[in-house]
Amino acid sequence: MKARPTISLAALQHRRLDGQGRPVGLECRKCGCQHFNVVWTRQKGDGSIRRRRACRHCGHQITTVETTLAEAARREKEIEDDEQEDEE
């Protein structure tokens, strides 16, 4: 069985926390590190940005999708409108 990478004590001490002590931002699901390098970036047709990120500590990769607040609000409104149409 492959040994899982562990996060260093220094990384744990520098974690960004919110007012209730919870971690803020991205966190690697494998090792808990909050530092990532961007592997590639792609612009999607709807205006959002898709990024593939790799953990600097263990190399685990994740994909993020970034949108503007205006775009997120527009999508939320579309979902609400669809739900109202389904109820009728």
C-alpha positions in Angstrom: 0.0 0.0 0.0 1.3 3.4 -1.0 2.1 5.8 1.9 -0.1 8.9 1.9 1.7 12.2 2.0 1.3 14.1 5.3 1.1 17.8 5.7 3.9 19.5 7.5 3.4 21.2 10.9 4.5 24.5 9.3 1.7 24.2 6.7 -0.9 23.5 9.4 0.2 26.6 11.4 -0.2 28.8 8.3 -3.7 27.7 7.4 -6.2 30.5 6.6 -9.2 30.2 9.0 -12.5 32.0 9.1 -14.0 33.5 12.3 -15.2 30.1 13.4 -11.9 28.3 13.0 -12.8 26.6 9.7 -10.3 26.5 6.8 -10.9 29.2 4.0 -10.2 28.6 0.3 -9.1 25.5 -1.5 -7.7 22.6 0.4 -6.2 19.4 -1.0 -8.4 16.4 -0.2 -5.4 14.2 0.0 -3.0 16.1 2.3 -4.8 19.2 3.5 -2.3 21.7 1.8 -3.8 25.0 0.6 -1.1 25.8 -2.0 -1.8 24.9 -5.6 -0.1 25.5 -9.0 -2.3 26.1 -12.1 -1.6 23.4 -14.7 -3.9 24.8 -17.4 -6.6 27.4 -17.9 -9.5 27.3 -20.4 -12.2 29.9 -21.1 -15.6 28.3 -21.5 -18.3 29.6 -23.9 -20.5 30.9 -21.1 -17.8 33.2 -19.8 -16.6 31.1 -16.9 -13.0 30.0 -16.5 -12.0 26.4 -15.9 -8.6 25.7 -14.2 -6.8 22.5 -13.5 -4.7 22.9 -10.3 -2.1 20.6 -8.8 -1.2 20.5 -5.1 2.3 21.7 -4.5 2.8 19.2 -1.7 1.5 15.9 -3.1 0.7 16.6 -6.7 -3.1 15.7 -6.4 -5.0 17.5 -9.2 -8.4 19.2 -9.0 -10.5 21.2 -11.4 -12.1 24.6 -10.5 -14.7 26.6 -12.4 -14.7 30.3 -11.8 -17.6 32.6 -12.6 -18.3 36.3 -11.9 -20.9 37.1 -9.3 -23.2 38.5 -12.0 -23.0 35.2 -13.9 -23.7 33.2 -10.8 -26.7 35.3 -10.0 -28.0 34.9 -13.6 -27.7 31.1 -13.4 -29.4 31.1 -10.0 -32.3 33.1 -11.5 -32.6 30.7 -14.5 -32.8 27.7 -12.1 -35.5 29.5 -10.0 -37.5 30.3 -13.2 -37.2 26.7 -14.4 -38.5 25.4 -11.0 -41.4 27.8 -11.1 -42.3 26.5 -14.6 -42.1 22.9 -13.4 -44.6 23.7 -10.6 -47.2 25.1 -13.0 
